[in-house]
Amino acid sequence: MAEKLLQHKHCRNCNKAILPDLKFCDDKCEGEHKEMMRKKRNQLLLLMVFAIILMLITVIPVYFSP
Ligand SMILES: [Zn+2]
């Protein structure tokens, strides 16, 4: 089993092979990944706000209709 001897992980940002106790190949990559995650989170938040607004728009007329 050669795979066991060549144990390694991949950088979370660029997918480069790295040591198993590392998460990123270097600090720059870690920074890039954090920035990407921040943007993703913001996009998700925006999507949620949009969904809530859309829900309110569809629900409110039902409450106000006789
Ligand atoms: Zn990397």
N, CA, C, O and the ligand as a Tripos MOL2 file, in Angstrom:
@<TRIPOS>MOLECULE
protein
  265   263    67     0     0
PROTEIN
NO_CHARGES

@<TRIPOS>ATOM
      1 N           0.8380   -1.2060    0.0000 N.3       1 MET1
      2 CA          0.0000    0.0000    0.0000 C.3       1 MET1
      3 C           0.8720    1.2540    0.0000 C.2       1 MET1
      4 O           1.2590    1.7490    1.0590 O.2       1 MET1
      5 N           1.1620    1.7400   -1.1360 N.am      2 ALA2
      6 CA          2.0060    2.9230   -1.2760 C.3       2 ALA2
      7 C           1.2900    4.1800   -0.7840 C.2       2 ALA2
      8 O           1.9210    5.1490   -0.3630 O.2       2 ALA2
      9 N          -0.0420    4.1410   -0.8470 N.am      3 GLU3
     10 CA         -0.8170    5.3110   -0.4510 C.3       3 GLU3
     11 C          -0.5900    5.6790    1.0130 C.2       3 GLU3
     12 O          -0.6110    6.8550    1.3760 O.2       3 GLU3
     13 N          -0.3730    4.6600    1.8510 N.am      4 LYS4
     14 CA         -0.1850    4.9160    3.2710 C.3       4 LYS4
     15 C           1.1280    5.6510    3.5440 C.2       4 LYS4
     16 O           1.2040    6.4700    4.4600 O.2       4 LYS4
     17 N           2.1490    5.3620    2.7570 N.am      5 LEU5
     18 CA          3.4470    6.0070    2.9360 C.3       5 LEU5
     19 C           3.4170    7.4550    2.4480 C.2       5 LEU5
     20 O           4.1110    8.3190    2.9820 O.2       5 LEU5
     21 N           2.6110    7.6990    1.4360 N.am      6 LEU6
     22 CA          2.5500    9.0350    0.8430 C.3       6 LEU6
     23 C           1.3680    9.8270    1.3970 C.2       6 LEU6
     24 O           0.6340   10.4780    0.6540 O.2       6 LEU6
     25 N           1.2010    9.7570    2.7120 N.am      7 GLN7
     26 CA          0.0690   10.4730    3.2940 C.3       7 GLN7
     27 C           0.2550   11.9780    3.1970 C.2       7 GLN7
     28 O           1.2730   12.5320    3.6110 O.2       7 GLN7
     29 N          -0.7410   12.6060    2.6480 N.am      8 HIS8
     30 CA         -0.6950   14.0590    2.5380 C.3       8 HIS8
     31 C          -2.1180   14.6090    2.4120 C.2       8 HIS8
     32 O          -3.0730   13.8620    2.1960 O.2       8 HIS8
     33 N          -2.2330   15.9060    2.5490 N.am      9 LYS9
     34 CA         -3.5110   16.5780    2.3490 C.3       9 LYS9
     35 C          -3.3610   17.5610    1.2020 C.2       9 LYS9
     36 O          -2.2760   17.7400    0.6490 O.2       9 LYS9
     37 N          -4.4530   18.1810    0.8650 N.am     10 HIS10
     38 CA         -4.3890   19.1880   -0.1880 C.3      10 HIS10
     39 C          -4.7540   20.5480    0.3730 C.2      10 HIS10
     40 O          -5.6270   20.6790    1.2320 O.2      10 HIS10
     41 N          -4.0700   21.5420   -0.1280 N.am     11 CYS11
     42 CA         -4.3310   22.9220    0.2850 C.3      11 CYS11
     43 C          -5.8000   23.2270    0.0390 C.2      11 CYS11
     44 O          -6.3440   22.9000   -1.0160 O.2      11 CYS11
     45 N          -6.4360   23.8520    1.0130 N.am     12 ARG12
     46 CA         -7.8670   24.1470    0.8860 C.3      12 ARG12
     47 C          -8.1470   25.2040   -0.1710 C.2      12 ARG12
     48 O          -9.2790   25.3510   -0.6330 O.2      12 ARG12
     49 N          -7.1360   25.9190   -0.5390 N.am     13 ASN13
     50 CA         -7.3470   26.9800   -1.5380 C.3      13 ASN13
     51 C          -6.9360   26.5490   -2.9460 C.2      13 ASN13
     52 O          -7.7330   26.6570   -3.8780 O.2      13 ASN13
     53 N          -5.7040   26.0630   -3.1140 N.am     14 CYS14
     54 CA         -5.2120   25.7680   -4.4620 C.3      14 CYS14
     55 C          -5.1080   24.2680   -4.7400 C.2      14 CYS14
     56 O          -4.7480   23.8630   -5.8450 O.2      14 CYS14
     57 N          -5.4270   23.4370   -3.7280 N.am     15 ASN15
     58 CA         -5.4350   21.9800   -3.9030 C.3      15 ASN15
     59 C          -4.0510   21.3610   -4.0920 C.2      15 ASN15
     60 O          -3.9370   20.2110   -4.5190 O.2      15 ASN15
     61 N          -3.0260   22.1030   -3.7830 N.am     16 LYS16
     62 CA         -1.6530   21.6060   -3.8870 C.3      16 LYS16
     63 C          -1.3990   20.6160   -2.7500 C.2      16 LYS16
     64 O          -1.9350   20.7870   -1.6550 O.2      16 LYS16
     65 N          -0.5980   19.5950   -2.9930 N.am     17 ALA17
     66 CA         -0.2850   18.6100   -1.9570 C.3      17 ALA17
     67 C           0.5490   19.2630   -0.8540 C.2      17 ALA17
     68 O           1.5530   19.9250   -1.1180 O.2      17 ALA17
     69 N           0.1090   19.0600    0.3820 N.am     18 ILE18
     70 CA          0.8040   19.6440    1.5380 C.3      18 ILE18
     71 C           0.9380   18.6010    2.6410 C.2      18 ILE18
     72 O           0.4030   17.4990    2.5210 O.2      18 ILE18
     73 N           1.6460   18.9390    3.7070 N.am     19 LEU19
     74 CA          1.8100   18.0260    4.8390 C.3      19 LEU19
     75 C           0.4670   17.8380    5.5450 C.2      19 LEU19
     76 O          -0.3610   18.7480    5.5660 O.2      19 LEU19
     77 N           0.2550   16.6440    6.1280 N.am     20 PRO20
     78 CA         -1.0540   16.3600    6.7550 C.3      20 PRO20
     79 C          -1.4300   17.3010    7.8920 C.2      20 PRO20
     80 O          -2.6150   17.4750    8.1780 O.2      20 PRO20
     81 N          -0.4380   17.9150    8.5490 N.am     21 ASP21
     82 CA         -0.7650   18.7960    9.6760 C.3      21 ASP21
     83 C          -0.9850   20.2500    9.2550 C.2      21 ASP21
     84 O          -1.1770   21.1320   10.0930 O.2      21 ASP21
     85 N          -0.9530   20.4780    7.9570 N.am     22 LEU22
     86 CA         -1.2020   21.8330    7.4560 C.3      22 LEU22
     87 C          -2.5760   21.9160    6.7960 C.2      22 LEU22
     88 O          -3.1370   20.9020    6.3810 O.2      22 LEU22
     89 N          -3.1060   23.1210    6.7040 N.am     23 LYS23
     90 CA         -4.3800   23.3280    6.0270 C.3      23 LYS23
     91 C          -4.1820   24.0570    4.7040 C.2      23 LYS23
     92 O          -4.9610   23.9000    3.7650 O.2      23 LYS23
     93 N          -3.1120   24.8640    4.6540 N.am     24 PHE24
     94 CA         -2.8200   25.6440    3.4440 C.3      24 PHE24
     95 C          -1.3390   25.5290    3.1070 C.2      24 PHE24
     96 O          -0.5180   25.2420    3.9780 O.2      24 PHE24
     97 N          -1.0040   25.7540    1.8460 N.am     25 CYS25
     98 CA          0.3990   25.6300    1.4420 C.3      25 CYS25
     99 C           1.2310   26.8020    1.9480 C.2      25 CYS25
    100 O           2.4080   26.6310    2.2650 O.2      25 CYS25
    101 N           0.6370   27.9880    2.0260 N.am     26 ASP26
    102 CA          1.3440   29.1340    2.6100 C.3      26 ASP26
    103 C           0.3640   30.1840    3.1440 C.2      26 ASP26
    104 O          -0.8500   30.0490    2.9900 O.2      26 ASP26
    105 N           0.9030   31.2160    3.7630 N.am     27 ASP27
    106 CA          0.0640   32.2460    4.3820 C.3      27 ASP27
    107 C          -0.7840   32.9880    3.3470 C.2      27 ASP27
    108 O          -1.9270   33.3600    3.6150 O.2      27 ASP27
    109 N          -0.2130   33.1940    2.1800 N.am     28 LYS28
    110 CA         -0.9220   33.9160    1.1200 C.3      28 LYS28
    111 C          -2.1740   33.1420    0.7120 C.2      28 LYS28
    112 O          -3.2460   33.7170    0.5210 O.2      28 LYS28
    113 N          -2.0150   31.8310    0.5830 N.am     29 CYS29
    114 CA         -3.1200   30.9620    0.2130 C.3      29 CYS29
    115 C          -4.1920   30.9710    1.3000 C.2      29 CYS29
    116 O          -5.3870   30.9640    1.0030 O.2      29 CYS29
    117 N          -3.7630   30.9860    2.5460 N.am     30 GLU30
    118 CA         -4.7150   31.0250    3.6570 C.3      30 GLU30
    119 C          -5.5140   32.3240    3.6160 C.2      30 GLU30
    120 O          -6.7250   32.3260    3.8350 O.2      30 GLU30
    121 N          -4.8340   33.4110    3.3380 N.am     31 GLY31
    122 CA         -5.4920   34.7030    3.2280 C.3      31 GLY31
    123 C          -6.4960   34.7220    2.0930 C.2      31 GLY31
    124 O          -7.6050   35.2350    2.2460 O.2      31 GLY31
    125 N          -6.1140   34.1670    0.9600 N.am     32 GLU32
    126 CA         -7.0030   34.0970   -0.2050 C.3      32 GLU32
    127 C          -8.2510   33.2830    0.1160 C.2      32 GLU32
    128 O          -9.3690   33.6510   -0.2460 O.2      32 GLU32
    129 N          -8.0290   32.1710    0.8050 N.am     33 HIS33
    130 CA         -9.1460   31.2930    1.1610 C.3      33 HIS33
    131 C         -10.1100   31.9980    2.1040 C.2      33 HIS33
    132 O         -11.3280   31.9120    1.9460 O.2      33 HIS33
    133 N          -9.5430   32.7020    3.0970 N.am     34 LYS34
    134 CA        -10.3900   33.4120    4.0620 C.3      34 LYS34
    135 C         -11.2110   34.4850    3.3630 C.2      34 LYS34
    136 O         -12.3880   34.6770    3.6670 O.2      34 LYS34
    137 N         -10.5730   35.1870    2.4160 N.am     35 GLU35
    138 CA        -11.2630   36.2260    1.6550 C.3      35 GLU35
    139 C         -12.4030   35.6190    0.8440 C.2      35 GLU35
    140 O         -13.4970   36.1780    0.7670 O.2      35 GLU35
    141 N         -12.1240   34.4610    0.2380 N.am     36 MET36
    142 CA        -13.1280   33.7690   -0.5750 C.3      36 MET36
    143 C         -14.3130   33.3360    0.2920 C.2      36 MET36
    144 O         -15.4720   33.4840   -0.0960 O.2      36 MET36
    145 N         -13.9940   32.7930    1.4830 N.am     37 MET37
    146 CA        -15.0450   32.3460    2.3980 C.3      37 MET37
    147 C         -15.8930   33.5310    2.8570 C.2      37 MET37
    148 O         -17.1090   33.4160    3.0060 O.2      37 MET37
    149 N         -15.2420   34.6570    3.0770 N.am     38 ARG38
    150 CA        -15.9410   35.8570    3.5220 C.3      38 ARG38
    151 C         -16.9220   36.3010    2.4280 C.2      38 ARG38
    152 O         -18.0710   36.6410    2.7120 O.2      38 ARG38
    153 N         -16.4570   36.2940    1.1920 N.am     39 LYS39
    154 CA        -17.3060   36.6750    0.0630 C.3      39 LYS39
    155 C         -18.4750   35.7110   -0.0810 C.2      39 LYS39
    156 O         -19.6110   36.1220   -0.3190 O.2      39 LYS39
    157 N         -18.1800   34.4160    0.0680 N.am     40 LYS40
    158 CA        -19.2270   33.3930   -0.0420 C.3      40 LYS40
    159 C         -20.2840   33.6020    1.0260 C.2      40 LYS40
    160 O         -21.4820   33.4900    0.7660 O.2      40 LYS40
    161 N         -19.8150   33.9150    2.2540 N.am     41 ARG41
    162 CA        -20.7360   34.1160    3.3630 C.3      41 ARG41
    163 C         -21.6120   35.3420    3.1020 C.2      41 ARG41
    164 O         -22.8130   35.3340    3.3720 O.2      41 ARG41
    165 N         -20.9920   36.3860    2.5750 N.am     42 ASN42
    166 CA        -21.7420   37.5960    2.2530 C.3      42 ASN42
    167 C         -22.7860   37.3180    1.1760 C.2      42 ASN42
    168 O         -23.9100   37.8140    1.2480 O.2      42 ASN42
    169 N         -22.4090   36.5230    0.1820 N.am     43 GLN43
    170 CA        -23.3450   36.1680   -0.8870 C.3      43 GLN43
    171 C         -24.5250   35.3900   -0.3240 C.2      43 GLN43
    172 O         -25.6730   35.6190   -0.7040 O.2      43 GLN43
    173 N         -24.2300   34.4700    0.5840 N.am     44 LEU44
    174 CA        -25.2650   33.6440    1.1960 C.3      44 LEU44
    175 C         -26.2050   34.5090    2.0230 C.2      44 LEU44
    176 O         -27.4220   34.3260    2.0030 O.2      44 LEU44
    177 N         -25.6180   35.4530    2.7490 N.am     45 LEU45
    178 CA        -26.3930   36.3690    3.5820 C.3      45 LEU45
    179 C         -27.3170   37.2090    2.7120 C.2      45 LEU45
    180 O         -28.4860   37.4120    3.0410 O.2      45 LEU45
    181 N         -26.7820   37.6920    1.6050 N.am     46 LEU46
    182 CA        -27.5550   38.5060    0.6670 C.3      46 LEU46
    183 C         -28.7060   37.6970    0.0930 C.2      46 LEU46
    184 O         -29.8200   38.1980   -0.0590 O.2      46 LEU46
    185 N         -28.4220   36.4360   -0.2230 N.am     47 LEU47
    186 CA        -29.4340   35.5330   -0.7790 C.3      47 LEU47
    187 C         -30.5480   35.3010    0.2410 C.2      47 LEU47
    188 O         -31.7280   35.2600   -0.1090 O.2      47 LEU47
    189 N         -30.1540   35.1490    1.5140 N.am     48 MET48
    190 CA        -31.1300   34.9250    2.5780 C.3      48 MET48
    191 C         -32.0050   36.1420    2.7700 C.2      48 MET48
    192 O         -33.2210   36.0210    2.9180 O.2      48 MET48
    193 N         -31.3890   37.3270    2.7670 N.am     49 VAL49
    194 CA        -32.1400   38.5810    2.9160 C.3      49 VAL49
    195 C         -33.1260   38.7180    1.7580 C.2      49 VAL49
    196 O         -34.2800   39.1000    1.9510 O.2      49 VAL49
    197 N         -32.6560   38.4030    0.5650 N.am     50 PHE50
    198 CA        -33.4910   38.4690   -0.6290 C.3      50 PHE50
    199 C         -34.6750   37.5060   -0.5070 C.2      50 PHE50
    200 O         -35.8060   37.8530   -0.8480 O.2      50 PHE50
    201 N         -34.4060   36.3030   -0.0200 N.am     51 ALA51
    202 CA        -35.4610   35.2970    0.1440 C.3      51 ALA51
    203 C         -36.4940   35.7500    1.1680 C.2      51 ALA51
    204 O         -37.6930   35.5360    0.9900 O.2      51 ALA51
    205 N         -36.0190   36.3770    2.2400 N.am     52 ILE52
    206 CA        -36.9250   36.8670    3.2850 C.3      52 ILE52
    207 C         -37.8080   37.9790    2.7330 C.2      52 ILE52
    208 O         -39.0160   38.0070    2.9670 O.2      52 ILE52
    209 N         -37.1800   38.9000    1.9910 N.am     53 ILE53
    210 CA        -37.9380   40.0080    1.3780 C.3      53 ILE53
    211 C         -39.0040   39.4540    0.4260 C.2      53 ILE53
    212 O         -40.1550   39.8900    0.4310 O.2      53 ILE53
    213 N         -38.5910   38.4950   -0.3790 N.am     54 LEU54
    214 CA        -39.5010   37.8760   -1.3470 C.3      54 LEU54
    215 C         -40.6670   37.2010   -0.6250 C.2      54 LEU54
    216 O         -41.8150   37.2600   -1.0650 O.2      54 LEU54
    217 N         -40.3350   36.5570    0.4970 N.am     55 MET55
    218 CA        -41.3480   35.8720    1.2920 C.3      55 MET55
    219 C         -42.3380   36.8810    1.8660 C.2      55 MET55
    220 O         -43.5490   36.6610    1.8390 O.2      55 MET55
    221 N         -41.8060   37.9980    2.3910 N.am     56 LEU56
    222 CA        -42.6580   39.0380    2.9660 C.3      56 LEU56
    223 C         -43.5790   39.6310    1.9080 C.2      56 LEU56
    224 O         -44.7600   39.8770    2.1530 O.2      56 LEU56
    225 N         -43.0070   39.8540    0.7210 N.am     57 ILE57
    226 CA        -43.8040   40.4250   -0.3750 C.3      57 ILE57
    227 C         -44.9800   39.5110   -0.7220 C.2      57 ILE57
    228 O         -46.0710   39.9860   -1.0360 O.2      57 ILE57
    229 N         -44.7520   38.2150   -0.6630 N.am     58 THR58
    230 CA        -45.8200   37.2760   -1.0090 C.3      58 THR58
    231 C         -46.7650   37.0120    0.1590 C.2      58 THR58
    232 O         -47.9380   36.6980   -0.0470 O.2      58 THR58
    233 N         -46.2500   37.1390    1.3970 N.am     59 VAL59
    234 CA        -47.0660   36.8320    2.5730 C.3      59 VAL59
    235 C         -47.8980   38.0280    3.0330 C.2      59 VAL59
    236 O         -49.0580   37.8590    3.4090 O.2      59 VAL59
    237 N         -47.3300   39.2230    3.0090 N.am     60 ILE60
    238 CA        -48.0160   40.4270    3.5030 C.3      60 ILE60
    239 C         -49.3730   40.6660    2.8190 C.2      60 ILE60
    240 O         -50.3500   40.9130    3.5260 O.2      60 ILE60
    241 N         -49.4820   40.6080    1.5120 N.am     61 PRO61
    242 CA        -50.8080   40.8300    0.9000 C.3      61 PRO61
    243 C         -51.8720   39.8700    1.4060 C.2      61 PRO61
    244 O         -53.0490   40.2280    1.4500 O.2      61 PRO61
    245 N         -51.4930   38.6780    1.7820 N.am     62 VAL62
    246 CA        -52.4480   37.7010    2.3080 C.3      62 VAL62
    247 C         -52.9980   38.1780    3.6460 C.2      62 VAL62
    248 O         -54.1850   38.0110    3.9290 O.2      62 VAL62
    249 N         -52.1340   38.7730    4.4710 N.am     63 TYR63
    250 CA        -52.5710   39.2850    5.7710 C.3      63 TYR63
    251 C         -53.4770   40.4990    5.6540 C.2      63 TYR63
    252 O         -54.3970   40.6820    6.4500 O.2      63 TYR63
    253 N         -53.2070   41.3280    4.6510 N.am     64 PHE64
    254 CA        -53.9500   42.5820    4.5220 C.3      64 PHE64
    255 C         -55.2010   42.4560    3.6610 C.2      64 PHE64
    256 O         -56.0330   43.3620    3.6130 O.2      64 PHE64
    257 N         -55.3170   41.3260    2.9890 N.am     65 SER65
    258 CA        -56.5070   41.1490    2.1500 C.3      65 SER65
    259 C         -57.7000   40.7800    3.0330 C.2      65 SER65
    260 O         -57.5220   40.0680    4.0210 O.2      65 SER65
    261 N         -58.8750   41.2300    2.7170 N.am     66 PRO66
    262 CA        -60.0410   40.9730    3.5470 C.3      66 PRO66
    263 C         -60.4720   39.5010    3.5780 C.2      66 PRO66
    264 O         -61.4470   39.1570    4.2460 O.2      66 PRO66
    265 ZN         -2.4020   26.7760   -1.6340 Zn       67 ZN67
@<TRIPOS>BOND
     1     1     2 1
     2     2     3 1
     3     3     4 2
     4     3     5 am
     5     5     6 1
     6     6     7 1
     7     7     8 2
     8     7     9 am
     9     9    10 1
    10    10    11 1
    11    11    12 2
    12    11    13 am
    13    13    14 1
    14    14    15 1
    15    15    16 2
    16    15    17 am
    17    17    18 1
    18    18    19 1
    19    19    20 2
    20    19    21 am
    21    21    22 1
    22    22    23 1
    23    23    24 2
    24    23    25 am
    25    25    26 1
    26    26    27 1
    27    27    28 2
    28    27    29 am
    29    29    30 1
    30    30    31 1
    31    31    32 2
    32    31    33 am
    33    33    34 1
    34    34    35 1
    35    35    36 2
    36    35    37 am
    37    37    38 1
    38    38    39 1
    39    39    40 2
    40    39    41 am
    41    41    42 1
    42    42    43 1
    43    43    44 2
    44    43    45 am
    45    45    46 1
    46    46    47 1
    47    47    48 2
    48    47    49 am
    49    49    50 1
    50    50    51 1
    51    51    52 2
    52    51    53 am
    53    53    54 1
    54    54    55 1
    55    55    56 2
    56    55    57 am
    57    57    58 1
    58    58    59 1
    59    59    60 2
    60    59    61 am
    61    61    62 1
    62    62    63 1
    63    63    64 2
    64    63    65 am
    65    65    66 1
    66    66    67 1
    67    67    68 2
    68    67    69 am
    69    69    70 1
    70    70    71 1
    71    71    72 2
    72    71    73 am
    73    73    74 1
    74    74    75 1
    75    75    76 2
    76    75    77 am
    77    77    78 1
    78    78    79 1
    79    79    80 2
    80    79    81 am
    81    81    82 1
    82    82    83 1
    83    83    84 2
    84    83    85 am
    85    85    86 1
    86    86    87 1
    87    87    88 2
    88    87    89 am
    89    89    90 1
    90    90    91 1
    91    91    92 2
    92    91    93 am
    93    93    94 1
    94    94    95 1
    95    95    96 2
    96    95    97 am
    97    97    98 1
    98    98    99 1
    99    99   100 2
   100    99   101 am
   101   101   102 1
   102   102   103 1
   103   103   104 2
   104   103   105 am
   105   105   106 1
   106   106   107 1
   107   107   108 2
   108   107   109 am
   109   109   110 1
   110   110   111 1
   111   111   112 2
   112   111   113 am
   113   113   114 1
   114   114   115 1
   115   115   116 2
   116   115   117 am
   117   117   118 1
   118   118   119 1
   119   119   120 2
   120   119   121 am
   121   121   122 1
   122   122   123 1
   123   123   124 2
   124   123   125 am
   125   125   126 1
   126   126   127 1
   127   127   128 2
   128   127   129 am
   129   129   130 1
   130   130   131 1
   131   131   132 2
   132   131   133 am
   133   133   134 1
   134   134   135 1
   135   135   136 2
   136   135   137 am
   137   137   138 1
   138   138   139 1
   139   139   140 2
   140   139   141 am
   141   141   142 1
   142   142   143 1
   143   143   144 2
   144   143   145 am
   145   145   146 1
   146   146   147 1
   147   147   148 2
   148   147   149 am
   149   149   150 1
   150   150   151 1
   151   151   152 2
   152   151   153 am
   153   153   154 1
   154   154   155 1
   155   155   156 2
   156   155   157 am
   157   157   158 1
   158   158   159 1
   159   159   160 2
   160   159   161 am
   161   161   162 1
   162   162   163 1
   163   163   164 2
   164   163   165 am
   165   165   166 1
   166   166   167 1
   167   167   168 2
   168   167   169 am
   169   169   170 1
   170   170   171 1
   171   171   172 2
   172   171   173 am
   173   173   174 1
   174   174   175 1
   175   175   176 2
   176   175   177 am
   177   177   178 1
   178   178   179 1
   179   179   180 2
   180   179   181 am
   181   181   182 1
   182   182   183 1
   183   183   184 2
   184   183   185 am
   185   185   186 1
   186   186   187 1
   187   187   188 2
   188   187   189 am
   189   189   190 1
   190   190   191 1
   191   191   192 2
   192   191   193 am
   193   193   194 1
   194   194   195 1
   195   195   196 2
   196   195   197 am
   197   197   198 1
   198   198   199 1
   199   199   200 2
   200   199   201 am
   201   201   202 1
   202   202   203 1
   203   203   204 2
   204   203   205 am
   205   205   206 1
   206   206   207 1
   207   207   208 2
   208   207   209 am
   209   209   210 1
   210   210   211 1
   211   211   212 2
   212   211   213 am
   213   213   214 1
   214   214   215 1
   215   215   216 2
   216   215   217 am
   217   217   218 1
   218   218   219 1
   219   219   220 2
   220   219   221 am
   221   221   222 1
   222   222   223 1
   223   223   224 2
   224   223   225 am
   225   225   226 1
   226   226   227 1
   227   227   228 2
   228   227   229 am
   229   229   230 1
   230   230   231 1
   231   231   232 2
   232   231   233 am
   233   233   234 1
   234   234   235 1
   235   235   236 2
   236   235   237 am
   237   237   238 1
   238   238   239 1
   239   239   240 2
   240   239   241 am
   241   241   242 1
   242   242   243 1
   243   243   244 2
   244   243   245 am
   245   245   246 1
   246   246   247 1
   247   247   248 2
   248   247   249 am
   249   249   250 1
   250   250   251 1
   251   251   252 2
   252   251   253 am
   253   253   254 1
   254   254   255 1
   255   255   256 2
   256   255   257 am
   257   257   258 1
   258   258   259 1
   259   259   260 2
   260   259   261 am
   261   261   262 1
   262   262   263 1
   263   263   264 2
@<TRIPOS>SUBSTRUCTURE
     1 MET1         2 RESIDUE 1 A MET
     2 ALA2         6 RESIDUE 1 A ALA
     3 GLU3        10 RESIDUE 1 A GLU
     4 LYS4        14 RESIDUE 1 A LYS
     5 LEU5        18 RESIDUE 1 A LEU
     6 LEU6        22 RESIDUE 1 A LEU
     7 GLN7        26 RESIDUE 1 A GLN
     8 HIS8        30 RESIDUE 1 A HIS
     9 LYS9        34 RESIDUE 1 A LYS
    10 HIS10       38 RESIDUE 1 A HIS
    11 CYS11       42 RESIDUE 1 A CYS
    12 ARG12       46 RESIDUE 1 A ARG
    13 ASN13       50 RESIDUE 1 A ASN
    14 CYS14       54 RESIDUE 1 A CYS
    15 ASN15       58 RESIDUE 1 A ASN
    16 LYS16       62 RESIDUE 1 A LYS
    17 ALA17       66 RESIDUE 1 A ALA
    18 ILE18       70 RESIDUE 1 A ILE
    19 LEU19       74 RESIDUE 1 A LEU
    20 PRO20       78 RESIDUE 1 A PRO
    21 ASP21       82 RESIDUE 1 A ASP
    22 LEU22       86 RESIDUE 1 A LEU
    23 LYS23       90 RESIDUE 1 A LYS
    24 PHE24       94 RESIDUE 1 A PHE
    25 CYS25       98 RESIDUE 1 A CYS
    26 ASP26      102 RESIDUE 1 A ASP
    27 ASP27      106 RESIDUE 1 A ASP
    28 LYS28      110 RESIDUE 1 A LYS
    29 CYS29      114 RESIDUE 1 A CYS
    30 GLU30      118 RESIDUE 1 A GLU
    31 GLY31      122 RESIDUE 1 A GLY
    32 GLU32      126 RESIDUE 1 A GLU
    33 HIS33      130 RESIDUE 1 A HIS
    34 LYS34      134 RESIDUE 1 A LYS
    35 GLU35      138 RESIDUE 1 A GLU
    36 MET36      142 RESIDUE 1 A MET
    37 MET37      146 RESIDUE 1 A MET
    38 ARG38      150 RESIDUE 1 A ARG
    39 LYS39      154 RESIDUE 1 A LYS
    40 LYS40      158 RESIDUE 1 A LYS
    41 ARG41      162 RESIDUE 1 A ARG
    42 ASN42      166 RESIDUE 1 A ASN
    43 GLN43      170 RESIDUE 1 A GLN
    44 LEU44      174 RESIDUE 1 A LEU
    45 LEU45      178 RESIDUE 1 A LEU
    46 LEU46      182 RESIDUE 1 A LEU
    47 LEU47      186 RESIDUE 1 A LEU
    48 MET48      190 RESIDUE 1 A MET
    49 VAL49      194 RESIDUE 1 A VAL
    50 PHE50      198 RESIDUE 1 A PHE
    51 ALA51      202 RESIDUE 1 A ALA
    52 ILE52      206 RESIDUE 1 A ILE
    53 ILE53      210 RESIDUE 1 A ILE
    54 LEU54      214 RESIDUE 1 A LEU
    55 MET55      218 RESIDUE 1 A MET
    56 LEU56      222 RESIDUE 1 A LEU
    57 ILE57      226 RESIDUE 1 A ILE
    58 THR58      230 RESIDUE 1 A THR
    59 VAL59      234 RESIDUE 1 A VAL
    60 ILE60      238 RESIDUE 1 A ILE
    61 PRO61      242 RESIDUE 1 A PRO
    62 VAL62      246 RESIDUE 1 A VAL
    63 TYR63      250 RESIDUE 1 A TYR
    64 PHE64      254 RESIDUE 1 A PHE
    65 SER65      258 RESIDUE 1 A SER
    66 PRO66      262 RESIDUE 1 A PRO
    67 ZN67       265 GROUP 0 **** ****
